[in-house]
Amino acid sequence: MPELMQEMPDLTRSRRRTLAVLSAGQVLSGISFGATVSLGAVLAAVISGDDALSGLATAAITLGTAATSMPLAALAGRRGRAAALASGMAVALVGVGLVIGAVPVGSFPMLLVGFALIGAGQAANLQARFAATDLATDVSRGRDLSLVVWATTLGAVLGPNLVGPGEALGHLVGMPELTGPYLFTVVGQLSGIALYWFGLRPDPLLLSRQIALSRQGSDALPERADRPVAARYAMLAVVGAHSVMVSVMAMTPIHLLHHGATLTIVGLTISLHIAGMYALSPVFGLLADRWGRLRTIALGYLILAASVAVIALGASDARWVTVALILLGLGWSAATVAGAALLTEASAPALRVRRQGRNDAAMSLLGALGAIAAGGILGWIGFDGLALLTLPVILLVVALAPLGRR
C-alpha cells in the first residue's frame, strides 16, 4: 500500500500531461481536417465533372476511418497510444499528399484514395478520446474523456476559417487551384505527429498496464471483472446515437436550400449543430461521472427524441430546424461521452482497446451507410419522415438500457 500511495502524485502528473497533449492534438487535428472536409466536396465535383459525385469525398473519408480504426487499435494494444495516434496522423498526411497531387493530373480515383487515407487521421481523433481514459478513475473517466472531445470545438471552428487565407498562400507558392488550404493541413498533421510521438511520454496505455501489474498481489482494489453485455450495450448506445445524428444532419443543408434558406442560414445551422456536439461535452462528462453513465445515455436519447419531434412538427421552418439540429448535437454528445465511458470501464484491460476499435469502426461505417441511405429517404418521404424513421433506433436503445447494468 505505501508504494501505491507514493505512485499517485506521479500518476496524477502523467494523467494531466496526457490530457493536455491529447487536447492540443485535437485542436491541431480540427484545424487540419476543417479545410480538408470543407473543400472535399468541391474538389470531387471539379475533378469528376459531376456534382452528383461530390458526396463521395466525405464518404471516402468516413469509410477510411472505419477501415483503419481496428488496425490502429491493434497497434495501440501492441505499441501504445503514441505509436497508434502518430501513425494515424502519418497515414493521413500521405492522403493529403495524394489529394494535392490528384488535382493537377485530374485523377478522380487518386483523389478518393487520398481522402480514404485521410480517414486514418479521423480514426486517430476518435481513439484520442479513449486514450484520455487510460489513466482515469471511475470518478474522473467521463470528465477526462469529455475534455478531449471539447478540445475538438476549437479546431472545428478555426479550420474552415483558414480556407480563404490558405488559398491566398497557396497561390503565392504556386500550388494548384483549391489546394492552398491544405498547407495548413500539412503543418497541422506534422505538428500532431510530433506532439503525440514525443508528448505522450510515458505512454498512458502502457503506463496503465504497468500500474495494474504492480498492484497485483497488493491490497489495492482488483480490476473490475469484464462485463461483456454492458460493453455491447455501450457500443449500441454510441453507434445508435451517431447513426441518428449523421442521417439527419447530412440531409439538413439540402432540405434547407429546397425550402428557400440562404447559404448563410445553412452555414449558421451547421455551426450551431457542431457547437451542440462539442461545446457542452464537459457538462455531460461530469453528469456521467456523478449522475451515472446509463442515466446520461438516457438523457442523450431523450434529447435526440426531442430533436426528432421538433423536426416532425416544424420541418418547413428554418428556425425550428436550427433548434432541432442544436438538440441533435446535444443528444449525440451526451450519449457518446457516457457510452464511451461505460464501454471503457465495462471492458477488462485485455479486451478494452480492441473493443474501442470495434466501436469506432462500427460508428464510422454505420454513419456512412446512414448518410448514403438518407438521400434516398429524403426524396421518398421528406425530411420529417427521415427524422421519424430514426425513432425505432432511439426506442431500441432506451428499451435495452437494463443490459447496461449487467
N, C-alpha and C positions, 0 to 999 in steps of 0.2 A: 504493500500500500504506500509506503513512503516514496518508492520510485515513481508511482503513478502521480502522486501529488507534485513531485518535482518536475515531471514532464509537462504538466498542464500549462505553465507560462509559455514554454516553447511551442506547444501545440496551439495556444491562442494566437501567438505572433504569426505562426505559419498560416493559420486559418485567415487572419486578417490580410496577410500578404497575398494569399491565394485569391481572396475576394477582390482585392484591388487590381491584381493582374487580369483576372477574368473580366472585370468590369471595363477596364481600359481596352481589352481586346474586343469586347462587344462594341465599344464606340468606334474603334478603327474598322471593324467589320461592317458596321452600319454605314460608315462613310464610303467604304469600298463598294458595297453592294447597292447603295442608294442610286448611284449613277448607272450601275450595271442593269438593274431592273428597269429604271426609268427609260433607258434607251433601247432595251432589248427588243421590244415590240416594233419600234421604229426601224431598227436595223433589219429585222426579219422581213418586214414589209418591203423595204427598199431593195434588199438583195434578191428576194424571191420574186419581186414584182407583183405580188398578190397580197392585198390587205387581209384576206381571209386566213393567211398563214402567219399573221403577226403574233397570234397567241402561242405559237409553237416555241417561242423563245422562253417564255415563263414555264411552259410545260416541260421543256428540256431541263431547265434548272431544277424544277421540282422532282422530276424523275431521277436526275443525277443525285439529288440529295437522298432520295430513297435508296438508290443503288449503293451509295458509299457509306451510309450510316452504320451498317453492321460491320463492314471491314474496319472502319475507324474505331468502332467499339472493341473489336477484337485486338487491334493494335494497342489500344489503351490498356486492355487486360494484360497484354504481354510486356509493354514497354512503359506504360504510364500515360497520364494525360498530356504532358508536354509534347511527347512524340506524336500522339494522335492529333492534337489540335494544330501543331505546326505542320504536320503532313497534310491535313485537310486544306489549310491555307495555301500550302505549296502547290497542291494539285489545282486548286482554283486559280492560282497565278498562271499556271500553264494554260488553263482555259481562257484567261483574259488575253494571253498572247495569241491564241488561235482566233479569238473573236476579232482582234485588231488586224490580224493577218488575212482574215476572210474578206474584209471589206474591199481592199484594192483589187483582189482577184475575183471578187463576186461569187464566192463559193458558199452556197446556202448549206450544204451538208457540213462543211468545215465550221460554219457559224454555229450550227446546232450542237456539234461535238464540243465546241468551246463552251457553250452555255451549260451543257451537261456536266463538264468538268468543274465549272464554277459552282455547281451544286454541292461539290465536296466542301467548299467553304461554308455553305449554309449548314451542312451536316456538322461541321466543326462548331458552328454557332450554337446549334441545338445541344451538342454534347457539353458545351461550356456550362450550361445551367446545371447539368448533373454533376459536373466537376466541383461546383460550388457546395455540393452536399457531402463530398468525400470526408471532410474534417468536421462536419457539423454534428450537433447532437439533436436529440428529439425535440428540444425546446428552441432550437435555432434553425432547423433544417428548412422550413418554409421561408423564413425571413432571408436566409443566405441565398437561397435559390432565386427568390423574387428580386433581390437587389441586382443580381447579374441580369435578369430579364429586364429590369427597369433601365439599366445602362444602355440597352438597345435603343431606347427612345432617342437619346442624344444623337446617335449615328443616323437613325432613320430620318430625323428632322434635317440634319446637316447635309447628308448625302445628296438628295435630289437637288438641293440648292446650289450644289457645286457644278451642275451641268453647264450653266452659262459660262462661268469662269474657265472651266475645263476646256470647253470648245474654243474659247479665245486663245488659251495657252497652247492647245494642240495645233491651232492654225499657225502660231508663231514658230513652232518647231517642225512644221511640215507634215503633220500626221494626216491620214485620210479623213475625209469628212465624217462627222458624227462620232469619231473615236477619241477626240481630245479629252473628254471627261474620264476616260479610262487611265489617264496619267495619275489621277488621284487614287484610282483603284489599285494600280500597281504599287504606289507608295504605301497605301494603307495595308495591302497584303504583305509587303516586305516588312513593314513595321510590326504587323501582327505575328508573323513567323518568328521574328527576333524576340518579341515580347514573350510569347508562350515558351519558346525554347530556353531562354535564359532566365525568364522571370519565375517560372513555376519550379523553383528550387528551394526546398525539397519538393519533389512531385507529390501532390496531395493524395493521389490514389495509392501510390507505393508507400507513402508515409502512413496512411490509414491502415494498410495491411500490416506494416511493421508493428504498429501500436497494438493491433488486435492479437498478433502473435506474442508480443511481450506480455500481454495481460492473461494469456492462457496459463492456468495454474496459480494465478494470484486470486485474491479475494475480491477482485473487481467484478462488476456485474457481467455475466456472459453475454455474448452476441445473441440477439433475438433469433429465435428459430425462423426458418423460412416459412412464408405464408403464400404459397403459390396462387390460391384462389383470390386473395386480396390483391396480389400483384396483377393478376389478369384483369380484375375489375378496374384497377387504377389505369391500366393501359386502355381499356374500353372507354373510361371517362375522358382521358386525354384525346384519344383518336376521334371519339364521337364529337367532342366539342370542336376540334379542329375541322372536321368534315362539315359540320353545320356552318361554321364561320366562313370557310373558304367558298362553299357552294353559294351562299347568299352574297358575300362580298364581291366575288368575281363578276357577278352579273349586275351589280349596282350601277356602275358607270353607264353601261348600255341602256339600262332601264331609265335612268335619269335623263339621258340625252334624248331618248324616244319620247319623253314627256316634257320636252322643251327646256330643260335645265341647261345653263351655260357650263362651259368647261371650268369656270371659276367655282361654281357651285359643286360640280363633281369633285374638283380637287379639294375643296373645303370639307366635303363629306368624308372622303377617304382619309384626309389628315386627321379629322376628329375620331374616325374609327381607329386609326393607328394609335392615337393618344389613349383611347379607351383600352386598347390591347396592352399597353405597356406602362402608362403613367401611374396607375394605381396598383401595380403588381406588388409593391412592398406592403400595401394595406392588406391585400389578400394573403400575402405570406405570413403576416402577423396573425391574421384570423385563422389560418391553417394551423399555426403553432398553438394558439391559445384556445380557439373555439373547436378545433378538430378538423382533420382532413376531410372526412365524409360530409360534415356539415358545410364546409366551404365548397366542396364539389356540388352539393345540392343547391347552395346559393347561386353558384355559377350557372347551373342548368335552369334555375328559376328565372335568372336574368335573360338567358337565351330564349326561354319560352315567352318572356315579356317582349323581347325583340320581335319574335315571330308574330305575336298578337298585334303589335303596332304596325307592322308591315301589312298584315291582313286587313286592318281597318283603314290604313292611310297610304296605300301604295302609290296613289296618284299624286300625292303631295310631297314635294321635295323636303319640306321641313320635317314631316313625320318620318320620312325615310332616313334623314340625317339622325334623328333621335334613335331610330331603330338600329342604325349602324354603330352608334356610340354604345348602346346596350349590348349589341353583338360582341363588340370588343371587350367590354367589361365581363361579360359572361365567360368568354373564352379565357380571359386572364385568370379569373377565379378558379375555373375548372382545371386548367392546365398546371397552374402553380401547385394547387393542392394535390392534384393527381400525380404529378411528378414526385412530390414529397412522399406520398403514400407508396408509390412504386419502389422508391429507394429503400424505405425502411421496412417494407414487406418482403424484400428480397435478401436472401443470405449473401454474404460478401462474395462467395464464389460465383454466384449467378447474377449479381447486381448489374455489372457493366454489360453483359450480354443482353439482359432484358431491356436495359436502357437503349441499346442499339436497335433492338427489335421495335421498341416503342417509336423511336424516331423514324425508322423505315416505314412502319405502317402508317404513321401520321402523315408523312410526305406522300406516300403512294395513294392513300385514300383521298387525301386532299386534292391531288392532281386529278384523280378519276372523278371526284365530285365537281371540280371546276369544269372539266370537259363535258360531263353529263348535264350540267346546269344550263348550258347554252341551248340544248335541245328542249329541255323542260321549260325554259323561259318562253320559247316560241310556241310551245304547246299549251300551257295553262297560265302563262303570265308570271309576273314577279311575286304576287301574293300567293299564287298556287305553289311556286317553287319554295317559298318560305314555309308554307303549311306542310309540304312533303318532308320537312326535316323534323316535324313533331314526333313521328314514331321513334326516331333515334333518341330524342330528348326523353321521351317517356320510358324507353327501354333502360337507359342508364339510370334513371331515377328509380325504376321498379327493382333493379338489381342491386341497389345500394347495400342491402344486408350482406351481400357477398364480401364487401369491403371490410367487414368485421371478423371474417373467418380466419 
